[in-house]
Amino acid sequence: MRDIDLSPLFSWLIGLVVFTIGVSNLLLVHPVPGIVFLLLSALYFPPADALSMKIFGRPVPMVFKVILGFVIIWFTLGVSDLGDIIDDL
């Protein structure tokens, strides 16, 4: 049986979620957090790993991506103004 590597799928999925949060913040809340989230979403897409390999000699650790993803989602739903907008729906 072959082992399946799910890390690229996870990276794309969380990257798209953070990108969506960034666009939502950009349009509904304020441009600054939206731009920050859009920049952070770039860490999750495969070109970031290739760039990290070129600069540092290793890809962005998956543990860092997981922790950053949880912090971004927690911040968005619990602390930011976008969470308040979602609660009002």
N, C-alpha and C positions, 0 to 999 in steps of 0.2 A: 504494500500500500504506500502511496506517495504522500509526503507531508505537504500540506498546502500553506503557503505563507500569506497570512491575512493582513500583514502590516501595511502593504500598499493600499488595500481596500479601506482599512481603518484611517490611513492618512488622508485619502481622498474624501471620505465621509466626513470626518471632523473638519477638514479644510473647507468643505462646502458649507458646513454648519456655521463655522466662524465667519466665512465670507458673507453668508446670508445675514448674520448678526451685524456685520459691519455695514452692509448696504442698508439694513433697516435703521441702524443708528444714524447713518448718513442722511437718510431721507426723513426720518420721523423725529429724531431727537436733536442731535448737534453734529456738525461735521468732524470735530476733533476725535471723539471716541470712535466714530465710524471709520475714519482714516487709520487710526491705530489698529482697530480690529481687522481691517483689510490688509494692512501690513503684516500683522501676526498670522493671518490665514496663509500667507505665502510660505510660512515655515512648514506647512503640512503637505504641500504639493511636491511631487518628485523632482522638479528642477532645483528645489532648495537643497535636497540631499546631494545632488550632483555638484552644486556650488559649494556646499559644505565640504564635500570630499576634495574638491579642488583647492580650497583655501586651508582647511584644517587637517585634511587627511582622514577624516572620518565623518559619517553622516550624523545628522541630528539624532540624539538618543531617543528611542521610543518612550522611555520613562518620562523624559522632559515633555514630549508631545502630549502624553496622557495627562500629566499634571497640569500643563498649561491649558489643555482643553477643558478639564474640570473647573479650573479657576475662571476661565472666560465665561463658561455657561453659568456657573454659580453667580458671578458678578452681574451678568446680564439679567438673570431672573430674580436675583435677590436685592441688588443694590442700585442698579442703574434706572434711569427714567424709562428705558424701554420695557423693563419689567413691570412698571406701573401701567404703561400703555397696554401691555398684554393682559394684565389683571382686569383692566376696564372692559375688555372685549367680553 
